[in-house]
Amino acid sequence: DSGVTQTPKHLITATGQRVTLRCSPRSGDLSVYWYQQSLDQGLQFLIHYYNGEERAKGNILERFSAQQFPDLHSELNLSSLELGDSALYFCASRRQGSYGYTFGSGTRLTVV
Amino acid sequence: LAKTTQPISMDSYEGQEVNITCSHNNIATNDYITWYQQFPSQGPRFIIQGYKTKVTNEVASLFIPADRKSSTLSLPRVSLSDTAVYYCLVVNDYKLSFGAGTTVTVRA
């Protein structure tokens, strides 16, 4: 157990639907990072939040959005889902002063 | 962020030392070098970080020359369970970008 909790572990949904992925960072970590990993794209950085504020954006589609709540958990919302959105979605957190990021076990999203 | 280049794959045998070199020619002054290990369908696991010279922990060593344009991850006496993808990342405070990684295959 890395200390970063992601739910659900698996999600199967239909095209056009909307889903929400949840991440709780390690206790004491203020940062949350979201990544998408598909077979042909590797690990793609999506977005970074620090203490509730968005700090950096990567290759995140407009159909995707995220937020970090006062209790520091984060949610990644994926809407108008397409087949190509099928992937593993990871979140990671980082302790201030360290460059070692801790990843959760991921959510496997399958769009059918 | 500095782009990183590392070999796509490496083969080794149990008990051998594996050295993976990563080049990062455009590394910035405030960037750190980190390495991660990833098994299929699992999140990447942090192995080691460094800024310059040599860093060693219970898992690996990281060698960084004075110009910091490359780094070498050294895995001593690998076992079958070390078969994984290894990523070299140059990071700063806000985001980290993964390259394609090096697939290390350890054979008996």
Interface residues (C-beta under 8 A of the other chain):
Chain A: S2 V4 Y33 Y35 G42 L43 Q44 F45 H48 R55 A56 G58 L88 F90 A92 S98 Y99 G100 Y101 T102 F103 G104 S105 G106 R108
Chain B: Y32 T34 Y36 S41 Q42 G43 P44 R45 F46 Q49 Y87 V91 Y94 K95 L96 S97 F98 G99 A100 G101
